[in-house]
Amino acid sequence: MKIKEIKVAAFKSFKEPATIPCHKGITTFTGECGVGKTNLLTAILWAFGETSEEVLHCHSTEYMRSICIDDEGEPPATEVTVRLADPPGGKSSEVFVSSRLNPENKTEYFLDETPCVHRDVQNILANGISGASCFSYLKKAVKEGDLLLEEFKRVQTPILILDEPDSNFYAGNIDSFVEMITDIKSFCQVIMAARSNEMIAASDLVHKLTVDEYGFSNIVPV
């Protein structure tokens, strides 16, 4: 299972709809602080059924709605869709997983545009994605100089999402971190926010984020 594409619309700092392709190896979002890198990662997690306010970086779902209005003076629909290739079960070659905010700021879930419940999304993604739960492992591996790849493989996490680990944790040992992530990509898709030149150079696909004069995020492929 791999993420092929992410679509965001009116989500947090993303005013205009954006379609972002992802590589099966390492896809990196880069840019200065405050341009929306973390927002993109939380958009993926929200589409995948994440409900924790701490993980989503907001106190309520209403704060996920972009602060903008359409031509008729109404807030546009907030939606995130993730296109997954080779989902578990083998029933189809790809599936579209979506989360939308309804007018009451409640999250609604969809699989291939068909309404579903939270459990349906979780069943599709069981053991499929990991972020913070892998941080302690990765940090320990870099610190001790032991990649422990066989142990990591047993976690069976085909998608790994990381938010600026090169800046926050591994800046002092960036070469070891890049080596580890490069090895991991052989069996696990990596999607991360990163700013180090070393990590950007090791990535298979890089998207640069900027903000316009109003503070809304823009994406430019590098």
Backbone as CSV, one residue per row, in Angstrom:
resi,resn,N_x,N_y,N_z,CA_x,CA_y,CA_z,C_x,C_y,C_z
1,MET,0.847,-1.195,0.000,0.000,0.000,0.000,0.881,1.242,0.000
2,LYS,0.616,2.146,-0.946,1.370,3.382,-1.046,0.416,4.546,-1.323
3,ILE,0.803,5.729,-0.872,0.063,6.936,-1.217,0.541,7.413,-2.588
4,LYS,-0.383,7.554,-3.523,-0.032,8.042,-4.858,-0.274,9.545,-4.995
5,GLU,-1.269,10.045,-4.250,-1.672,11.432,-4.469,-2.464,11.944,-3.270
6,ILE,-2.289,13.220,-2.973,-3.041,13.873,-1.904,-3.765,15.075,-2.506
7,LYS,-5.036,15.217,-2.177,-5.794,16.389,-2.606,-6.309,17.107,-1.363
8,VAL,-6.012,18.403,-1.265,-6.492,19.197,-0.139,-7.295,20.369,-0.669
9,ALA,-8.350,20.699,0.041,-9.186,21.839,-0.345,-9.667,22.543,0.910
10,ALA,-9.361,23.824,1.027,-9.811,24.669,2.140,-9.478,24.053,3.490
11,PHE,-8.294,23.460,3.585,-7.851,22.823,4.819,-6.755,23.676,5.455
12,LYS,-7.043,24.196,6.646,-6.095,25.024,7.381,-5.525,26.121,6.484
13,SER,-4.201,26.103,6.239,-3.585,27.191,5.479,-3.720,27.032,3.972
14,PHE,-4.366,25.958,3.519,-4.512,25.719,2.082,-5.857,26.237,1.610
15,LYS,-5.839,27.427,1.015,-7.071,28.049,0.540,-7.532,27.433,-0.766
16,GLU,-6.641,27.387,-1.750,-6.985,26.858,-3.064,-6.813,25.338,-3.091
17,PRO,-7.679,24.629,-3.826,-7.504,23.176,-3.970,-6.137,22.852,-4.557
18,ALA,-5.506,21.839,-4.026,-4.180,21.440,-4.500,-4.117,19.925,-4.618
19,THR,-3.486,19.443,-5.677,-3.254,18.024,-5.886,-1.756,17.773,-5.840
20,ILE,-1.328,16.894,-4.928,0.093,16.702,-4.670,0.460,15.238,-4.913
21,PRO,1.262,14.954,-5.935,1.700,13.575,-6.163,2.729,13.149,-5.134
22,CYS,2.789,11.849,-4.873,3.767,11.299,-3.933,4.552,10.184,-4.608
23,HIS,5.796,10.036,-4.213,6.663,8.994,-4.751,6.580,7.761,-3.862
24,LYS,6.798,6.608,-4.448,6.761,5.371,-3.662,7.942,5.262,-2.704
25,GLY,8.973,6.088,-2.933,10.117,6.096,-2.022,9.992,7.185,-0.983
26,ILE,10.742,8.275,-1.153,10.728,9.381,-0.190,10.145,10.620,-0.854
27,THR,9.057,11.115,-0.284,8.480,12.393,-0.690,8.691,13.385,0.439
28,THR,9.273,14.535,0.111,9.608,15.517,1.134,8.933,16.847,0.848
29,PHE,8.328,17.424,1.887,7.803,18.787,1.833,8.809,19.681,2.548
30,THR,9.243,20.727,1.859,10.250,21.596,2.457,9.797,23.049,2.382
31,GLY,10.474,23.915,3.091,10.107,25.325,3.145,10.385,25.884,4.523
32,GLU,10.255,27.185,4.666,10.522,27.848,5.939,9.454,27.498,6.983
33,CYS,9.691,27.883,8.210,8.704,27.665,9.269,7.418,28.422,8.942
34,GLY,6.284,27.778,9.204,5.006,28.448,9.057,4.422,28.453,7.664
35,VAL,4.976,27.650,6.739,4.450,27.659,5.369,3.397,26.581,5.131
36,GLY,3.198,25.666,6.094,2.143,24.664,5.955,2.607,23.235,5.818
37,LYS,3.875,22.960,6.102,4.379,21.584,5.975,3.652,20.637,6.929
38,THR,3.572,21.025,8.185,2.879,20.193,9.170,1.397,20.073,8.832
39,ASN,0.810,21.134,8.309,-0.598,21.076,7.916,-0.842,19.991,6.873
40,LEU,0.081,19.835,5.939,-0.077,18.793,4.928,-0.031,17.402,5.549
41,LEU,0.895,17.202,6.478,0.987,15.898,7.131,-0.259,15.602,7.950
42,THR,-0.769,16.610,8.656,-1.992,16.388,9.442,-3.193,16.180,8.528
43,ALA,-3.160,16.749,7.333,-4.243,16.507,6.374,-4.317,15.031,6.019
44,ILE,-3.158,14.416,5.798,-3.132,12.982,5.497,-3.701,12.187,6.661
45,LEU,-3.242,12.501,7.864,-3.695,11.765,9.043,-5.191,11.934,9.265
46,TRP,-5.709,13.134,9.008,-7.149,13.366,9.160,-7.929,12.523,8.161
47,ALA,-7.471,12.459,6.924,-8.144,11.627,5.926,-8.133,10.164,6.334
48,PHE,-7.081,9.767,7.045,-6.952,8.380,7.469,-7.669,8.088,8.784
49,GLY,-8.447,9.050,9.258,-9.286,8.787,10.423,-8.718,9.225,11.754
50,GLU,-7.611,9.972,11.745,-7.051,10.466,13.007,-8.018,11.471,13.636
51,THR,-8.252,11.343,14.941,-9.176,12.230,15.644,-8.527,12.980,16.805
52,SER,-7.294,12.648,17.146,-6.623,13.285,18.276,-6.369,14.754,17.994
53,GLU,-6.807,15.638,18.891,-6.562,17.075,18.737,-5.071,17.381,18.792
54,GLU,-4.342,16.633,19.610,-2.893,16.851,19.715,-2.196,16.512,18.408
55,VAL,-2.559,15.399,17.804,-1.933,14.985,16.549,-2.319,15.919,15.414
56,LEU,-3.582,16.344,15.392,-4.068,17.207,14.320,-3.732,18.681,14.541
57,HIS,-3.161,19.004,15.698,-2.737,20.377,16.006,-3.900,21.368,15.932
58,CYS,-5.023,21.000,16.501,-6.149,21.933,16.584,-7.046,21.522,17.745
59,HIS,-7.702,22.495,18.341,-8.537,22.243,19.499,-9.928,21.739,19.118
60,SER,-10.303,21.936,17.871,-11.618,21.512,17.399,-11.560,21.373,15.884
61,THR,-12.438,20.537,15.332,-12.430,20.333,13.883,-12.723,21.623,13.131
62,GLU,-13.424,22.555,13.740,-13.729,23.798,13.032,-12.455,24.573,12.688
63,TYR,-11.374,24.351,13.440,-10.117,25.040,13.155,-9.359,24.414,11.988
64,MET,-9.862,23.283,11.469,-9.262,22.709,10.272,-9.788,23.382,9.016
65,ARG,-10.857,24.134,9.159,-11.433,24.804,8.007,-10.627,26.059,7.678
66,SER,-10.230,26.184,6.413,-9.444,27.338,5.985,-10.227,28.625,6.221
67,ILE,-9.519,29.658,6.654,-10.160,30.956,6.911,-10.239,31.716,5.594
68,CYS,-11.211,31.367,4.786,-11.411,32.023,3.503,-12.871,31.852,3.103
69,ILE,-13.315,32.634,2.128,-14.692,32.538,1.651,-14.680,32.453,0.137
70,ASP,-15.745,31.885,-0.425,-15.829,31.776,-1.874,-16.467,33.033,-2.465
71,ASP,-16.755,32.996,-3.761,-17.299,34.171,-4.448,-18.677,34.568,-3.945
72,GLU,-19.368,33.638,-3.289,-20.702,33.928,-2.769,-20.673,34.285,-1.292
73,GLY,-19.475,34.451,-0.747,-19.358,34.848,0.650,-19.486,33.720,1.643
74,GLU,-19.397,32.466,1.151,-19.513,31.309,2.031,-18.160,30.610,2.157
75,PRO,-17.910,29.976,3.297,-16.669,29.206,3.412,-16.717,28.003,2.477
76,PRO,-15.655,27.721,1.735,-15.654,26.567,0.835,-15.602,25.259,1.609
77,ALA,-15.907,24.167,0.927,-15.929,22.852,1.570,-14.513,22.409,1.909
78,THR,-14.322,21.986,3.148,-13.028,21.479,3.587,-12.982,19.976,3.357
79,GLU,-12.002,19.541,2.594,-11.925,18.125,2.238,-10.486,17.731,1.957
80,VAL,-10.139,16.513,2.361,-8.835,15.925,2.039,-9.082,14.527,1.500
81,THR,-8.486,14.227,0.343,-8.611,12.906,-0.264,-7.219,12.342,-0.514
82,VAL,-7.012,11.108,-0.107,-5.747,10.418,-0.336,-6.010,9.242,-1.275
83,ARG,-5.258,9.217,-2.355,-5.354,8.124,-3.334,-4.329,7.066,-2.983
84,LEU,-4.804,5.884,-2.653,-3.937,4.786,-2.216,-3.818,3.735,-3.309
85,ALA,-2.597,3.313,-3.589,-2.362,2.221,-4.526,-2.199,0.917,-3.766
86,ASP,-2.715,-0.163,-4.339,-2.569,-1.507,-3.769,-3.033,-1.588,-2.320
87,PRO,-4.285,-1.193,-2.041,-4.794,-1.307,-0.663,-4.913,-2.766,-0.251
88,PRO,-4.921,-3.050,1.061,-5.046,-4.432,1.538,-6.345,-5.065,1.052
89,GLY,-6.321,-6.368,0.879,-7.523,-7.099,0.474,-7.518,-7.525,-0.970
90,GLY,-6.802,-6.782,-1.819,-6.673,-7.176,-3.213,-7.931,-7.048,-4.050
91,LYS,-8.951,-6.330,-3.552,-10.194,-6.208,-4.301,-10.087,-5.165,-5.421
92,SER,-9.165,-4.214,-5.297,-8.980,-3.202,-6.318,-7.532,-2.738,-6.290
93,SER,-7.097,-2.100,-7.379,-5.710,-1.651,-7.464,-5.492,-0.335,-6.731
94,GLU,-6.561,0.406,-6.463,-6.445,1.656,-5.726,-7.767,2.006,-5.064
95,VAL,-7.698,2.889,-4.088,-8.884,3.333,-3.374,-8.677,4.795,-2.986
96,PHE,-9.770,5.563,-2.965,-9.734,6.967,-2.559,-10.356,7.085,-1.170
97,VAL,-9.568,7.566,-0.226,-10.015,7.731,1.157,-10.161,9.224,1.418
98,SER,-11.350,9.647,1.880,-11.608,11.080,2.046,-12.216,11.391,3.401
99,SER,-11.883,12.593,3.888,-12.552,13.187,5.047,-13.072,14.554,4.638
100,ARG,-14.297,14.874,5.067,-14.893,16.179,4.777,-15.513,16.733,6.040
101,LEU,-15.514,18.057,6.132,-16.218,18.724,7.218,-17.615,19.107,6.731
102,ASN,-18.642,18.678,7.460,-19.995,19.082,7.100,-20.297,20.456,7.715
103,PRO,-21.453,21.048,7.414,-21.745,22.404,7.941,-21.707,22.503,9.459
104,GLU,-21.879,21.373,10.154,-21.826,21.377,11.624,-20.412,21.100,12.136
105,ASN,-19.422,21.118,11.221,-18.024,20.863,11.567,-17.797,19.467,12.109
106,LYS,-18.587,18.528,11.640,-18.389,17.118,11.950,-17.683,16.452,10.771
107,THR,-16.787,15.530,11.082,-16.049,14.843,10.028,-16.892,13.732,9.418
108,GLU,-16.954,13.715,8.094,-17.621,12.645,7.362,-16.580,11.903,6.545
109,TYR,-16.701,10.572,6.483,-15.711,9.743,5.808,-16.304,9.132,4.541
110,PHE,-15.400,8.935,3.545,-15.819,8.376,2.268,-14.747,7.424,1.745
111,LEU,-15.181,6.335,1.158,-14.311,5.433,0.424,-14.796,5.395,-1.012
112,ASP,-13.955,5.838,-1.941,-14.345,5.919,-3.350,-15.653,6.690,-3.519
113,GLU,-15.751,7.811,-2.813,-16.906,8.722,-2.884,-18.175,8.157,-2.252
114,THR,-18.087,6.972,-1.663,-19.247,6.380,-0.996,-19.158,6.663,0.500
115,PRO,-20.210,7.232,1.108,-20.163,7.497,2.549,-19.882,6.229,3.346
116,CYS,-19.073,6.367,4.369,-18.757,5.230,5.226,-18.585,5.740,6.648
117,VAL,-18.208,4.858,7.554,-17.994,5.240,8.947,-16.511,5.140,9.263
118,HIS,-16.152,5.687,10.400,-14.743,5.737,10.812,-14.116,4.350,10.809
119,ARG,-14.845,3.358,11.256,-14.296,1.999,11.343,-13.926,1.454,9.968
120,ASP,-14.687,1.805,8.938,-14.375,1.341,7.583,-13.009,1.849,7.137
121,VAL,-12.735,3.114,7.445,-11.436,3.682,7.089,-10.332,2.996,7.872
122,GLN,-10.558,2.785,9.150,-9.556,2.136,9.982,-9.271,0.715,9.512
123,ASN,-10.286,0.010,9.039,-10.089,-1.352,8.542,-9.202,-1.369,7.298
124,ILE,-9.363,-0.375,6.444,-8.531,-0.284,5.246,-7.071,-0.043,5.625
125,LEU,-6.864,0.762,6.658,-5.524,1.244,6.983,-4.889,0.545,8.172
126,ALA,-5.487,-0.532,8.639,-4.958,-1.223,9.813,-3.478,-1.548,9.625
127,ASN,-2.676,-1.077,10.568,-1.223,-1.287,10.553,-0.565,-0.726,9.301
128,GLY,-1.232,0.237,8.661,-0.717,0.718,7.393,0.104,1.982,7.474
129,ILE,-0.044,2.768,8.527,0.627,4.065,8.579,1.132,4.305,9.990
130,SER,2.270,4.954,10.109,2.826,5.213,11.427,3.595,6.522,11.414
131,GLY,3.515,7.241,12.508,4.235,8.503,12.619,4.966,8.572,13.936
132,ALA,4.322,9.185,14.930,4.971,9.411,16.219,5.393,8.113,16.894
133,SER,4.654,7.025,16.664,4.983,5.767,17.323,6.338,5.224,16.891
134,CYS,6.838,5.665,15.739,8.147,5.217,15.267,9.269,6.167,15.664
135,PHE,8.924,7.332,16.199,9.947,8.325,16.505,10.985,7.789,17.486
136,SER,10.537,7.176,18.571,11.472,6.710,19.589,12.400,5.651,19.011
137,TYR,11.860,4.802,18.161,12.692,3.768,17.535,13.768,4.400,16.654
138,LEU,13.342,5.344,15.786,14.280,5.969,14.862,15.366,6.741,15.608
139,LYS,14.953,7.455,16.652,15.913,8.233,17.436,16.943,7.319,18.096
140,LYS,16.476,6.213,18.633,17.371,5.252,19.271,18.328,4.650,18.238
141,ALA,17.808,4.355,17.051,18.639,3.734,16.024,19.765,4.664,15.589
142,VAL,19.460,5.950,15.403,20.488,6.904,14.994,21.508,7.101,16.114
143,LYS,21.028,7.250,17.338,21.916,7.515,18.475,22.904,6.383,18.676
144,GLU,22.435,5.153,18.499,23.291,4.002,18.759,24.014,3.512,17.510
145,GLY,23.720,4.147,16.364,24.382,3.744,15.145,23.954,2.378,14.650
146,ASP,22.770,1.934,15.050,22.276,0.612,14.652,20.941,0.805,13.945
147,LEU,20.867,0.453,12.672,19.642,0.695,11.912,18.537,-0.291,12.279
148,LEU,18.876,-1.485,12.728,17.870,-2.445,13.169,16.753,-2.604,12.136
149,LEU,17.119,-2.685,10.858,16.102,-2.697,9.809,15.210,-3.928,9.867
150,GLU,15.764,-5.063,10.235,14.934,-6.264,10.303,13.844,-6.101,11.355
151,GLU,14.203,-5.477,12.481,13.200,-5.232,13.516,12.144,-4.255,13.006
152,PHE,12.588,-3.218,12.297,11.651,-2.232,11.775,10.697,-2.870,10.770
153,LYS,11.189,-3.770,9.956,10.349,-4.440,8.961,9.209,-5.201,9.631
154,ARG,9.467,-5.739,10.803,8.446,-6.528,11.485,7.274,-5.672,11.951
155,VAL,7.473,-4.353,12.025,6.373,-3.464,12.375,5.318,-3.462,11.273
156,GLN,5.730,-3.814,10.045,4.832,-3.908,8.892,4.068,-2.603,8.671
157,THR,4.818,-1.528,8.596,4.252,-0.212,8.338,4.670,0.237,6.946
158,PRO,3.807,0.098,5.943,4.209,0.461,4.584,4.310,1.965,4.350
159,ILE,3.732,2.791,5.234,3.786,4.238,5.076,4.265,4.855,6.390
160,LEU,5.320,5.648,6.300,5.881,6.299,7.479,5.823,7.811,7.283
161,ILE,5.181,8.518,8.212,5.042,9.970,8.142,5.847,10.605,9.268
162,LEU,6.729,11.544,8.908,7.607,12.170,9.892,7.595,13.689,9.703
163,ASP,7.511,14.412,10.810,7.444,15.873,10.762,8.771,16.482,11.200
164,GLU,9.589,16.880,10.251,10.872,17.544,10.466,11.776,16.836,11.479
165,PRO,11.953,15.538,11.361,12.870,14.878,12.304,14.312,15.304,12.090
166,ASP,14.664,15.709,10.864,16.047,16.123,10.619,16.390,17.399,11.365
167,SER,15.403,18.277,11.542,15.653,19.531,12.262,15.500,19.365,13.770
168,ASN,14.484,18.614,14.181,14.134,18.548,15.597,14.976,17.575,16.404
169,PHE,15.413,16.488,15.765,16.064,15.436,16.542,17.441,15.039,16.022
170,TYR,17.629,15.091,14.702,18.811,14.448,14.144,19.788,15.415,13.491
171,ALA,19.637,16.704,13.740,20.502,17.686,13.088,21.975,17.412,13.385
172,GLY,22.257,16.912,14.574,23.638,16.643,14.941,24.193,15.366,14.372
173,ASN,23.322,14.546,13.805,23.764,13.271,13.240,23.015,13.034,11.941
174,ILE,22.986,14.044,11.082,22.133,14.000,9.909,22.561,12.928,8.922
175,ASP,23.850,12.653,8.811,24.309,11.647,7.858,23.763,10.261,8.201
176,SER,23.780,9.927,9.496,23.243,8.629,9.921,21.743,8.568,9.691
177,PHE,21.069,9.683,9.934,19.622,9.717,9.719,19.284,9.521,8.242
178,VAL,19.979,10.214,7.364,19.727,10.083,5.928,20.010,8.660,5.472
179,GLU,21.076,8.066,5.971,21.389,6.683,5.608,20.275,5.740,6.034
180,MET,19.750,5.942,7.234,18.692,5.080,7.734,17.409,5.225,6.906
181,ILE,17.011,6.471,6.634,15.790,6.699,5.876,15.930,6.147,4.459
182,THR,17.113,6.275,3.869,17.347,5.735,2.530,17.219,4.226,2.521
183,ASP,17.672,3.567,3.581,17.505,2.119,3.681,16.042,1.745,3.891
184,ILE,15.350,2.507,4.729,13.954,2.204,5.032,13.079,2.293,3.789
185,LYS,13.391,3.207,2.876,12.519,3.404,1.710,12.470,2.187,0.798
186,SER,13.378,1.234,0.983,13.349,0.028,0.160,12.134,-0.845,0.456
187,PHE,11.520,-0.661,1.630,10.342,-1.463,1.961,9.224,-0.629,2.587
188,CYS,9.424,0.694,2.698,8.436,1.536,3.371,8.422,2.903,2.700
189,GLN,7.239,3.368,2.281,7.122,4.712,1.730,7.303,5.732,2.850
190,VAL,8.105,6.763,2.595,8.377,7.797,3.587,7.835,9.124,3.073
191,ILE,6.991,9.770,3.870,6.486,11.102,3.559,6.828,11.993,4.741
192,MET,7.575,13.060,4.486,8.060,13.851,5.608,8.149,15.331,5.268
193,ALA,8.181,16.114,6.320,8.559,17.519,6.225,10.011,17.598,6.663
194,ALA,10.846,18.249,5.865,12.262,18.322,6.185,12.859,19.580,5.579
195,ARG,13.932,20.080,6.205,14.568,21.305,5.715,16.055,21.158,5.446
196,SER,16.663,20.064,5.870,18.102,19.912,5.676,18.412,19.624,4.209
197,ASN,19.502,20.201,3.728,19.924,19.963,2.350,20.230,18.490,2.110
198,GLU,20.747,17.827,3.137,21.088,16.406,2.997,19.837,15.563,2.760
199,MET,18.759,15.851,3.511,17.543,15.059,3.361,16.847,15.377,2.040
200,ILE,16.879,16.631,1.637,16.271,17.019,0.364,16.990,16.323,-0.793
201,ALA,18.313,16.267,-0.726,19.090,15.625,-1.781,18.808,14.130,-1.860
202,ALA,18.479,13.511,-0.725,18.226,12.068,-0.697,16.794,11.712,-1.073
203,SER,15.933,12.704,-1.228,14.517,12.453,-1.504,14.299,12.132,-2.985
204,ASP,13.250,11.365,-3.249,12.885,11.032,-4.624,11.986,12.094,-5.242
205,LEU,11.220,12.790,-4.417,10.328,13.844,-4.896,10.246,14.918,-3.819
206,VAL,10.439,16.172,-4.222,10.430,17.279,-3.267,9.406,18.318,-3.706
207,HIS,8.565,18.743,-2.757,7.628,19.837,-2.988,8.009,20.984,-2.054
208,LYS,8.191,22.162,-2.614,8.521,23.325,-1.796,7.256,24.114,-1.490
209,LEU,7.090,24.475,-0.219,5.933,25.248,0.206,6.331,26.689,0.483
210,THR,5.481,27.598,0.082,5.645,29.017,0.378,4.293,29.542,0.846
211,VAL,4.247,30.792,1.274,2.971,31.419,1.627,2.831,32.707,0.836
212,ASP,1.582,33.051,0.517,1.335,34.298,-0.188,1.226,35.454,0.809
213,GLU,0.888,36.630,0.325,0.844,37.812,1.183,-0.229,37.731,2.260
214,TYR,-1.192,36.813,2.082,-2.263,36.661,3.067,-2.012,35.494,4.027
215,GLY,-0.889,34.789,3.835,-0.551,33.688,4.725,-1.066,32.342,4.288
216,PHE,-1.604,32.237,3.062,-2.084,30.942,2.566,-0.961,30.192,1.878
217,SER,-1.005,28.878,1.972,0.074,28.034,1.474,-0.010,27.790,-0.034
218,ASN,1.164,27.761,-0.653,1.306,27.390,-2.062,2.333,26.280,-2.169
219,ILE,2.179,25.422,-3.182,3.082,24.284,-3.365,3.742,24.392,-4.738
220,VAL,5.060,24.222,-4.755,5.809,24.287,-6.016,6.718,23.067,-6.082
221,PRO,6.559,22.182,-7.085,7.479,21.041,-7.220,8.905,21.547,-7.453
222,VAL,9.874,20.853,-6.862,11.279,21.234,-7.014,11.922,20.358,-8.092
